[in-house]
Amino acid sequence: MMALVDNDVLLKGACYRLFSHPITTDCAVNRIGYLAAAKFVLSKRIRQARLRGDAVEVEAELVSFLAKHEAIETTAEEQTLAAALEAMAQDIPVNLDAGESQLLAVLALRTLPALITGDKRAIIAIERLLDATAELAQVIGRVTCLEQLVRHAIINSNASAIQEAICREPDVDRALSICFSCFSSERTLETVVQGLDSYISDLRQKAPRALST
């Protein structure tokens, strides 16, 4: 089975140099699917990012990771659904960009187990779109946010290594930097989990059906 991962999660995983840790594995799947254009889009974003580390090494890690997983080419049916979802999102209105709409269409039509996304606006949009079309019935409870993924990782992996990696690049994701107290010397696993839980709880209130448990 395959979990879909959006460009935001791929970008941050590469910038944090965390692809050697199991944070990209969730929902009992071993394969990751990503949009085929990700390599080209993200290489440009890495070069433009405010990184404290070496952007060339970050890009190399991304390319190596992508080569081990599966580039998704959307079908005509998926492209049609993605366009319809974008139009419905504009009518509501909520924010759903082209990449997220394509991944959502693939998730729905291929009945895959999970979409892991760093775009909270997209998760809220998916929640609203559940009332707009029956075609998304399959995605209920199958959307995982970045904070859930990181929480899963620190509970089940090397928490201190993950903390160090995130705080080494504090400008990559402000919410994670706050949760990990990157600008303070005082942090414990308990306080990190509490911070992540706070973000997850807030999002769950806004997207109770879409967000995974």
MARDO-205253 format. One record per residue: residue number from 0; residue in three letters; chain; x negated, y negated, z negated of N, C-alpha, C in turn. Coordinates in nm, 2 decimals, m for minus. Last residue first. Layout:
% MARDO-205253
  loro  vopa  vexlum     n.u     n.v     n.w    ca.u    ca.v    ca.w     c.u     c.v     c.w
   NUM   ala       A       X       Y       Z       X       Y       Z       X       Y       Z
...
% end
This chain:
% MARDO-205253
  loro  vopa  vexlum     n.u     n.v     n.w    ca.u    ca.v    ca.w     c.u     c.v     c.w
   212   thr       A    0.68   m0.98   m1.28    0.67   m0.97   m1.42    0.53   m0.93   m1.47
   211   ser       A    0.67   m1.23   m1.01    0.66   m1.09   m1.06    0.65   m1.10   m1.22
   210   leu       A    0.91   m1.47   m0.90    0.78   m1.44   m0.97    0.78   m1.30   m1.03
   209   ala       A    1.18   m1.49   m0.81    1.07   m1.47   m0.72    0.94   m1.42   m0.79
   208   arg       A    1.34   m1.55   m1.03    1.36   m1.43   m0.95    1.24   m1.39   m0.87
   207   pro       A    1.24   m1.78   m1.15    1.26   m1.66   m1.23    1.28   m1.54   m1.15
   206   ala       A    1.10   m2.04   m1.11    1.11   m1.93   m1.01    1.13   m1.80   m1.08
   205   lys       A    1.10   m2.21   m1.32    1.13   m2.27   m1.19    1.16   m2.16   m1.09
   204   gln       A    1.02   m2.05   m1.53    1.14   m2.12   m1.55    1.19   m2.18   m1.41
   203   arg       A    0.77   m1.97   m1.43    0.88   m1.87   m1.43    1.01   m1.94   m1.45
   202   leu       A    0.61   m2.19   m1.47    0.65   m2.16   m1.33    0.77   m2.06   m1.33
   201   asp       A    0.59   m2.18   m1.75    0.65   m2.30   m1.68    0.70   m2.27   m1.54
   200   ser       A    0.46   m1.94   m1.78    0.60   m1.96   m1.83    0.67   m2.08   m1.77
   199   ile       A    0.21   m2.00   m1.66    0.30   m1.89   m1.60    0.44   m1.91   m1.65
   198   tyr       A    0.11   m2.19   m1.83    0.14   m2.22   m1.69    0.23   m2.12   m1.63
   197   ser       A    0.11   m2.04   m2.07    0.18   m2.16   m2.07    0.21   m2.20   m1.92
   196   asp       A   m0.07   m1.84   m2.01    0.07   m1.80   m2.04    0.16   m1.93   m2.03
   195   leu       A   m0.31   m1.98   m2.00   m0.26   m1.92   m1.88   m0.11   m1.89   m1.89
   194   gly       A   m0.33   m2.05   m2.27   m0.32   m2.15   m2.17   m0.26   m2.10   m2.04
   193   gln       A   m0.35   m1.80   m2.39   m0.24   m1.89   m2.42   m0.22   m2.00   m2.32
   192   val       A   m0.59   m1.71   m2.28   m0.46   m1.64   m2.25   m0.34   m1.73   m2.28
   191   val       A   m0.76   m1.89   m2.41   m0.75   m1.89   m2.26   m0.62   m1.82   m2.22
   190   thr       A   m0.73   m1.83   m2.68   m0.68   m1.96   m2.63   m0.67   m1.97   m2.48
   189   glu       A   m0.83   m1.57   m2.67   m0.69   m1.59   m2.72   m0.64   m1.73   m2.66
   188   leu       A   m1.09   m1.60   m2.60   m1.01   m1.52   m2.51   m0.86   m1.55   m2.55
   187   thr       A   m1.18   m1.94   m2.67   m1.18   m1.80   m2.71   m1.09   m1.73   m2.61
   186   arg       A   m1.38   m2.23   m2.69   m1.28   m2.15   m2.62   m1.30   m2.01   m2.66
   185   glu       A   m1.55   m2.52   m2.71   m1.46   m2.44   m2.79   m1.36   m2.36   m2.70
   184   ser       A   m1.68   m2.70   m2.55   m1.76   m2.58   m2.60   m1.67   m2.48   m2.68
   183   ser       A   m1.51   m2.82   m2.26   m1.53   m2.82   m2.41   m1.61   m2.69   m2.44
   182   phe       A   m1.44   m2.80   m2.01   m1.50   m2.93   m2.05   m1.52   m2.94   m2.20
   181   cys       A   m1.32   m2.56   m1.98   m1.45   m2.58   m1.91   m1.52   m2.71   m1.96
   180   ser       A   m1.10   m2.42   m2.09   m1.17   m2.52   m2.17   m1.31   m2.54   m2.11
   179   phe       A   m0.95   m2.26   m1.93   m1.08   m2.20   m1.98   m1.16   m2.30   m2.06
   178   cys       A   m0.74   m2.43   m1.87   m0.71   m2.31   m1.94   m0.84   m2.25   m2.00
   177   ile       A   m0.88   m2.62   m1.72   m0.82   m2.66   m1.84   m0.80   m2.53   m1.93
   176   ser       A   m0.96   m2.47   m1.50   m1.06   m2.53   m1.58   m1.01   m2.57   m1.71
   175   leu       A   m0.71   m2.40   m1.40   m0.79   m2.30   m1.45   m0.90   m2.36   m1.54
   174   ala       A   m0.63   m2.66   m1.31   m0.55   m2.59   m1.41   m0.63   m2.48   m1.48
   173   arg       A   m0.82   m2.73   m1.11   m0.81   m2.81   m1.24   m0.73   m2.73   m1.35
   172   asp       A   m1.04   m2.56   m0.93   m0.90   m2.55   m0.97   m0.88   m2.62   m1.11
   171   val       A   m1.29   m2.67   m0.87   m1.22   m2.59   m0.77   m1.07   m2.58   m0.80
   170   asp       A   m1.44   m2.80   m1.05   m1.36   m2.88   m0.96   m1.27   m2.80   m0.87
   169   pro       A   m1.60   m2.62   m1.19   m1.48   m2.67   m1.26   m1.39   m2.76   m1.17
   168   glu       A   m1.78   m2.38   m1.16   m1.72   m2.46   m1.05   m1.59   m2.52   m1.10
   167   arg       A   m1.84   m2.26   m1.39   m1.95   m2.30   m1.31   m1.90   m2.39   m1.19
   166   cys       A   m1.60   m2.18   m1.49   m1.65   m2.30   m1.54   m1.77   m2.35   m1.47
   165   ile       A   m1.57   m1.94   m1.35   m1.47   m2.05   m1.33   m1.53   m2.18   m1.38
   164   ala       A   m1.79   m1.79   m1.45   m1.78   m1.81   m1.30   m1.68   m1.93   m1.28
   163   glu       A   m1.73   m1.77   m1.72   m1.85   m1.84   m1.67   m1.84   m1.87   m1.53
   162   gln       A   m1.49   m1.62   m1.72   m1.50   m1.75   m1.77   m1.62   m1.83   m1.72
   161   ile       A   m1.59   m1.38   m1.61   m1.49   m1.46   m1.53   m1.49   m1.60   m1.58
   160   ala       A   m1.76   m1.30   m1.81   m1.82   m1.33   m1.68   m1.72   m1.41   m1.59
   159   ser       A   m1.58   m1.27   m2.02   m1.68   m1.37   m2.03   m1.74   m1.40   m1.90
   158   ala       A   m1.42   m1.05   m1.93   m1.36   m1.18   m1.95   m1.47   m1.29   m1.95
   157   asn       A   m1.43   m0.81   m1.72   m1.53   m0.88   m1.80   m1.49   m1.02   m1.82
   156   ser       A   m1.09   m0.68   m1.74   m1.23   m0.68   m1.68   m1.32   m0.75   m1.78
   155   asn       A   m0.83   m0.71   m1.83   m0.87   m0.57   m1.79   m1.02   m0.57   m1.73
   154   ile       A   m0.80   m0.97   m1.90   m0.75   m0.87   m2.00   m0.81   m0.73   m1.96
   153   ile       A   m0.89   m1.11   m1.68   m0.96   m1.12   m1.80   m0.92   m1.02   m1.91
   152   ala       A   m0.70   m1.02   m1.48   m0.84   m0.99   m1.47   m0.91   m1.00   m1.60
   151   his       A   m0.45   m1.11   m1.56   m0.47   m0.97   m1.55   m0.62   m0.94   m1.55
   150   arg       A   m0.51   m1.39   m1.54   m0.48   m1.33   m1.67   m0.50   m1.18   m1.67
   149   val       A   m0.55   m1.41   m1.26   m0.66   m1.43   m1.35   m0.64   m1.37   m1.49
   148   leu       A   m0.28   m1.35   m1.18   m0.39   m1.27   m1.14   m0.51   m1.28   m1.23
   147   gln       A   m0.14   m1.56   m1.31   m0.11   m1.42   m1.34   m0.23   m1.33   m1.30
   146   glu       A   m0.25   m1.78   m1.17   m0.27   m1.76   m1.31   m0.24   m1.62   m1.36
   145   leu       A   m0.16   m1.74   m0.91   m0.30   m1.73   m0.93   m0.33   m1.71   m1.08
   144   cys       A    0.14   m1.54   m0.90    0.07   m1.66   m0.89   m0.08   m1.64   m0.93
   143   thr       A    0.32   m1.31   m0.69    0.23   m1.33   m0.81    0.15   m1.46   m0.79
   142   val       A    0.63   m1.18   m0.60    0.53   m1.29   m0.58    0.45   m1.31   m0.71
   141   arg       A    0.83   m1.00   m0.63    0.71   m0.95   m0.56    0.60   m1.06   m0.54
   140   gly       A    1.08   m1.06   m0.72    0.99   m1.00   m0.81    0.86   m0.96   m0.75
   139   ile       A    1.21   m1.03   m0.40    1.24   m1.06   m0.54    1.15   m0.99   m0.63
   138   val       A    1.19   m0.96   m0.14    1.07   m1.02   m0.20    1.10   m1.05   m0.34
   137   gln       A    1.42   m0.85   m0.02    1.31   m0.76   m0.05    1.19   m0.82   m0.13
   136   ala       A    1.58   m1.07    0.04    1.61   m0.99   m0.08    1.50   m0.89   m0.12
   135   leu       A    1.55   m1.23    0.25    1.44   m1.23    0.15    1.47   m1.15    0.03
   134   glu       A    1.77   m1.22    0.41    1.65   m1.16    0.46    1.54   m1.15    0.36
   133   ala       A    1.97   m1.38    0.32    1.97   m1.25    0.26    1.84   m1.17    0.31
   132   thr       A    1.90   m1.72    0.24    1.90   m1.61    0.34    1.89   m1.48    0.27
   131   ala       A    1.93   m1.90    0.03    1.95   m1.95    0.17    1.96   m1.84    0.27
   130   asp       A    1.84   m1.81   m0.21    1.99   m1.84   m0.19    2.03   m1.88   m0.05
   129   leu       A    1.58   m1.79   m0.16    1.65   m1.66   m0.19    1.80   m1.68   m0.18
   128   leu       A    1.48   m2.04   m0.15    1.51   m1.98   m0.02    1.59   m1.84   m0.05
   127   arg       A    1.41   m2.10   m0.41    1.52   m2.17   m0.35    1.57   m2.10   m0.23
   126   glu       A    1.18   m1.93   m0.43    1.29   m1.91   m0.52    1.42   m1.98   m0.46
   125   ile       A    1.01   m2.04   m0.24    1.07   m1.91   m0.22    1.19   m1.88   m0.31
   124   ala       A    0.96   m2.28   m0.36    1.03   m2.28   m0.24    1.09   m2.15   m0.21
   123   ile       A    0.81   m2.19   m0.57    0.93   m2.26   m0.60    1.02   m2.26   m0.48
   122   ile       A    0.59   m2.10   m0.42    0.67   m2.01   m0.51    0.80   m2.06   m0.54
   121   ala       A    0.50   m2.33   m0.31    0.55   m2.23   m0.22    0.63   m2.13   m0.30
   120   arg       A    0.40   m2.47   m0.53    0.51   m2.53   m0.46    0.58   m2.42   m0.37
   119   lys       A    0.18   m2.31   m0.60    0.30   m2.31   m0.69    0.42   m2.37   m0.62
   118   asp       A   m0.03   m2.12   m0.44    0.05   m2.24   m0.41    0.18   m2.23   m0.49
   117   gly       A   m0.18   m1.90   m0.45   m0.22   m2.01   m0.54   m0.13   m2.13   m0.52
   116   thr       A   m0.04   m1.57   m0.44   m0.05   m1.70   m0.39   m0.10   m1.80   m0.49
   115   ile       A    0.02   m1.25   m0.33   m0.05   m1.33   m0.43   m0.09   m1.46   m0.38
   114   leu       A    0.29   m1.05   m0.28    0.22   m1.16   m0.22    0.16   m1.24   m0.34
   113   ala       A    0.35   m0.69   m0.28    0.31   m0.82   m0.34    0.26   m0.92   m0.25
   112   pro       A    0.43   m0.46   m0.13    0.45   m0.47   m0.28    0.43   m0.61   m0.34
   111   leu       A    0.62   m0.50    0.17    0.50   m0.48    0.10    0.52   m0.51   m0.05
   110   thr       A    0.82   m0.49    0.39    0.85   m0.44    0.25    0.72   m0.41    0.18
   109   arg       A    0.79   m0.61    0.62    0.71   m0.49    0.61    0.73   m0.43    0.47
   108   leu       A    0.96   m0.84    0.58    0.99   m0.74    0.69    0.91   m0.61    0.68
   107   ala       A    0.85   m0.97    0.36    0.99   m0.93    0.36    1.01   m0.82    0.47
   106   leu       A    0.58   m1.02    0.41    0.62   m0.95    0.29    0.76   m0.89    0.30
   105   val       A    0.60   m1.16    0.65    0.54   m1.03    0.65    0.58   m0.95    0.53
   104   ala       A    0.73   m1.39    0.55    0.80   m1.31    0.65    0.74   m1.17    0.66
   103   leu       A    0.52   m1.48    0.38    0.65   m1.45    0.33    0.73   m1.36    0.42
   102   leu       A    0.32   m1.54    0.57    0.30   m1.43    0.47    0.43   m1.39    0.41
   101   gln       A    0.45   m1.75    0.70    0.42   m1.63    0.77    0.39   m1.51    0.68
   100   ser       A    0.48   m1.94    0.50    0.60   m1.89    0.56    0.57   m1.76    0.64
    99   glu       A    0.21   m2.00    0.44    0.30   m1.93    0.34    0.42   m1.87    0.40
    98   gly       A    0.14   m2.12    0.68    0.07   m2.00    0.63    0.15   m1.93    0.53
    97   ala       A    0.31   m2.35    0.70    0.31   m2.24    0.80    0.25   m2.11    0.75
    96   asp       A    0.45   m2.43    0.37    0.37   m2.46    0.49    0.37   m2.33    0.58
    95   leu       A    0.71   m2.56    0.21    0.67   m2.43    0.25    0.59   m2.45    0.38
    94   asn       A    0.88   m2.74   m0.03    0.75   m2.74    0.05    0.71   m2.59    0.08
    93   val       A    1.23   m2.82    0.03    1.12   m2.77   m0.05    1.00   m2.76    0.04
    92   pro       A    1.54   m2.99    0.05    1.41   m2.96    0.10    1.32   m2.91   m0.01
    91   ile       A    1.64   m2.79    0.26    1.68   m2.79    0.12    1.66   m2.92    0.04
    90   asp       A    1.54   m2.82    0.52    1.68   m2.86    0.50    1.71   m2.87    0.35
    89   gln       A    1.29   m2.71    0.50    1.30   m2.85    0.53    1.44   m2.91    0.50
    88   ala       A    1.36   m2.44    0.46    1.29   m2.52    0.36    1.30   m2.67    0.38
    87   met       A    1.47   m2.38    0.71    1.55   m2.38    0.60    1.49   m2.46    0.48
    86   ala       A    1.23   m2.40    0.86    1.34   m2.49    0.89    1.44   m2.50    0.77
    85   glu       A    1.08   m2.20    0.75    1.03   m2.33    0.75    1.14   m2.43    0.77
    84   leu       A    1.24   m1.98    0.82    1.22   m2.01    0.68    1.17   m2.15    0.66
    83   ala       A    1.21   m1.98    1.10    1.35   m2.00    1.04    1.33   m2.04    0.89
    82   ala       A    0.94   m1.92    1.12    0.99   m2.05    1.17    1.13   m2.08    1.11
    81   ala       A    0.95   m1.66    1.01    0.87   m1.76    0.95    0.92   m1.90    0.99
    80   leu       A    1.11   m1.52    1.20    1.16   m1.54    1.06    1.08   m1.65    0.99
    79   thr       A    0.93   m1.54    1.42    1.07   m1.60    1.43    1.12   m1.62    1.29
    78   gln       A    0.71   m1.40    1.33    0.70   m1.54    1.36    0.83   m1.61    1.37
    77   glu       A    0.83   m1.15    1.30    0.78   m1.22    1.18    0.76   m1.37    1.21
    76   glu       A    0.88   m1.09    1.57    0.99   m1.09    1.47    0.95   m1.17    1.35
    75   ala       A    0.62   m1.08    1.67    0.72   m1.18    1.72    0.83   m1.20    1.62
    74   thr       A    0.39   m1.03    1.39    0.47   m0.99    1.51    0.56   m1.10    1.56
    73   thr       A    0.07   m1.15    1.29    0.21   m1.15    1.28    0.28   m1.10    1.41
    72   glu       A   m0.20   m0.97    1.18   m0.15   m1.04    1.30    0.00   m1.03    1.29
    71   ile       A   m0.42   m0.98    0.91   m0.28   m0.95    0.95   m0.25   m1.04    1.08
    70   ala       A   m0.71   m0.80    0.83   m0.65   m0.92    0.89   m0.52   m0.89    0.95
    69   glu       A   m0.80   m0.63    0.55   m0.72   m0.62    0.67   m0.67   m0.76    0.72
    68   his       A   m1.14   m0.58    0.42   m0.99   m0.58    0.41   m0.93   m0.60    0.54
    67   lys       A   m1.40   m0.62    0.46   m1.36   m0.50    0.39   m1.21   m0.48    0.38
    66   ala       A   m1.42   m0.88    0.56   m1.46   m0.76    0.65   m1.41   m0.63    0.59
    65   leu       A   m1.37   m1.04    0.35   m1.27   m1.02    0.45   m1.29   m0.90    0.54
    64   phe       A   m1.62   m1.02    0.21   m1.49   m0.97    0.15   m1.39   m0.94    0.26
    63   ser       A   m1.79   m1.15    0.39   m1.81   m1.01    0.35   m1.69   m0.94    0.29
    62   val       A   m1.68   m1.40    0.39   m1.68   m1.32    0.52   m1.70   m1.18    0.48
    61   leu       A   m1.72   m1.48    0.12   m1.59   m1.47    0.18   m1.59   m1.38    0.30
    60   glu       A   m2.00   m1.48    0.11   m1.93   m1.39    0.02   m1.78   m1.37    0.08
    59   ala       A   m2.06   m1.68    0.29   m2.11   m1.54    0.32   m2.03   m1.44    0.23
    58   glu       A   m1.96   m1.90    0.16   m1.90   m1.86    0.29   m1.94   m1.72    0.32
    57   val       A   m2.13   m1.91   m0.06   m1.99   m1.89   m0.08   m1.92   m1.84    0.05
    56   glu       A   m2.37   m1.96    0.07   m2.35   m1.83    0.00   m2.21   m1.80   m0.03
    55   val       A   m2.31   m2.22    0.16   m2.35   m2.11    0.26   m2.33   m1.97    0.19
    54   ala       A   m2.28   m2.37   m0.07   m2.16   m2.34    0.02   m2.19   m2.23    0.12
    53   asp       A   m2.40   m2.31   m0.38   m2.44   m2.31   m0.24   m2.32   m2.28   m0.15
    52   gly       A   m2.23   m2.51   m0.64   m2.32   m2.40   m0.59   m2.34   m2.42   m0.44
    51   arg       A   m2.06   m2.71   m0.67   m2.19   m2.72   m0.74   m2.29   m2.61   m0.70
    50   leu       A   m1.85   m2.85   m0.42   m1.90   m2.73   m0.49   m2.04   m2.77   m0.56
    49   arg       A   m1.60   m2.97   m0.28   m1.69   m3.02   m0.38   m1.74   m2.91   m0.47
    48   ala       A   m1.56   m2.86    0.06   m1.53   m2.85   m0.08   m1.64   m2.92   m0.16
    47   gln       A   m1.63   m2.83    0.33   m1.58   m2.96    0.28   m1.56   m2.97    0.13
    46   arg       A   m1.70   m2.57    0.35   m1.80   m2.67    0.39   m1.76   m2.81    0.34
    45   ile       A   m1.45   m2.46    0.29   m1.57   m2.43    0.20   m1.67   m2.54    0.23
    44   arg       A   m1.30   m2.53    0.51   m1.26   m2.58    0.38   m1.38   m2.56    0.28
    43   lys       A   m1.42   m2.38    0.72   m1.42   m2.52    0.72   m1.40   m2.58    0.59
    42   ser       A   m1.36   m2.12    0.62   m1.50   m2.16    0.64   m1.52   m2.31    0.65
    41   leu       A   m1.08   m2.12    0.64   m1.15   m2.13    0.51   m1.30   m2.16    0.52
    40   val       A   m1.03   m2.10    0.91   m0.97   m2.21    0.83   m1.05   m2.23    0.70
    39   phe       A   m1.16   m1.86    0.98   m1.19   m1.99    1.05   m1.15   m2.11    0.96
    38   lys       A   m1.04   m1.67    0.82   m1.19   m1.68    0.82   m1.23   m1.82    0.88
    37   ala       A   m0.76   m1.68    0.86   m0.82   m1.73    0.74   m0.97   m1.75    0.75
    36   ala       A   m0.63   m1.59    1.08   m0.69   m1.71    1.10   m0.77   m1.76    0.97
    35   ala       A   m0.50   m1.36    0.99   m0.62   m1.34    1.07   m0.70   m1.47    1.09
    34   leu       A   m0.40   m1.35    0.65   m0.37   m1.40    0.78   m0.50   m1.40    0.86
    33   tyr       A   m0.45   m1.04    0.48   m0.46   m1.18    0.49   m0.44   m1.23    0.63
    32   gly       A   m0.43   m0.77    0.24   m0.40   m0.83    0.37   m0.40   m0.98    0.37
    31   ile       A   m0.61   m0.53    0.07   m0.57   m0.67    0.07   m0.54   m0.71    0.22
    30   arg       A   m0.58   m0.22   m0.10   m0.60   m0.30    0.02   m0.54   m0.44    0.01
    29   asn       A   m0.49   m0.11   m0.33   m0.63   m0.11   m0.31   m0.67   m0.20   m0.18
    28   val       A   m0.25   m0.17   m0.59   m0.29   m0.15   m0.45   m0.44   m0.17   m0.44
    27   ala       A   m0.12   m0.22   m0.83   m0.17   m0.08   m0.80   m0.20   m0.07   m0.65
    26   cys       A   m0.09   m0.49   m0.87    0.03   m0.41   m0.83   m0.01   m0.27   m0.78
    25   asp       A   m0.41   m0.61   m0.76   m0.30   m0.61   m0.85   m0.19   m0.52   m0.79
    24   thr       A   m0.72   m0.74   m0.71   m0.65   m0.61   m0.71   m0.53   m0.62   m0.81
    23   thr       A   m0.89   m0.95   m0.74   m0.81   m0.95   m0.62   m0.73   m0.82   m0.60
    22   ile       A   m1.03   m0.92   m0.96   m0.92   m1.01   m0.97   m0.84   m1.01   m0.85
    21   pro       A   m1.25   m0.74   m1.02   m1.13   m0.69   m0.97   m1.01   m0.78   m0.98
    20   his       A   m1.55   m0.89   m0.89   m1.47   m0.86   m1.00   m1.33   m0.82   m0.95
    19   ser       A   m1.67   m0.98   m0.66   m1.73   m0.86   m0.72   m1.65   m0.81   m0.84
    18   phe       A   m1.55   m1.22   m0.61   m1.50   m1.10   m0.53   m1.57   m0.97   m0.58
    17   leu       A   m1.62   m1.45   m0.73   m1.55   m1.35   m0.81   m1.51   m1.23   m0.74
    16   arg       A   m1.71   m1.71   m0.67   m1.80   m1.59   m0.65   m1.75   m1.48   m0.74
    15   tyr       A   m1.55   m1.93   m0.66   m1.59   m1.88   m0.80   m1.69   m1.77   m0.79
    14   cys       A   m1.52   m1.94   m0.39   m1.59   m2.05   m0.45   m1.64   m2.01   m0.59
    13   ala       A   m1.37   m1.70   m0.35   m1.50   m1.71   m0.29   m1.58   m1.82   m0.36
    12   gly       A   m1.13   m1.76   m0.49   m1.21   m1.64   m0.52   m1.35   m1.64   m0.47
    11   lys       A   m1.05   m1.98   m0.35   m1.10   m2.00   m0.49   m1.17   m1.87   m0.53
    10   leu       A   m0.99   m1.87   m0.10   m1.08   m1.98   m0.11   m1.14   m1.99   m0.25
     9   leu       A   m0.79   m1.68   m0.16   m0.92   m1.64   m0.10   m1.03   m1.75   m0.12
     8   val       A   m0.59   m1.84   m0.27   m0.66   m1.74   m0.35   m0.79   m1.70   m0.29
     7   asp       A   m0.54   m1.99   m0.03   m0.58   m2.06   m0.15   m0.65   m1.96   m0.25
     6   asn       A   m0.45   m1.81    0.16   m0.58   m1.87    0.18   m0.63   m1.94    0.05
     5   asp       A   m0.29   m1.52   m0.01   m0.29   m1.64    0.07   m0.43   m1.71    0.07
     4   val       A   m0.26   m1.17    0.04   m0.32   m1.28   m0.04   m0.33   m1.41    0.05
     3   leu       A   m0.06   m0.89   m0.01   m0.09   m1.00    0.08   m0.15   m1.11   m0.01
     2   ala       A   m0.14   m0.55   m0.07   m0.09   m0.68   m0.12   m0.14   m0.79   m0.03
     1   met       A   m0.04   m0.23    0.05   m0.11   m0.35    0.07   m0.05   m0.47    0.00
     0   met       A   m0.08    0.12    0.00    0.00    0.00    0.00   m0.09   m0.12    0.00
% end
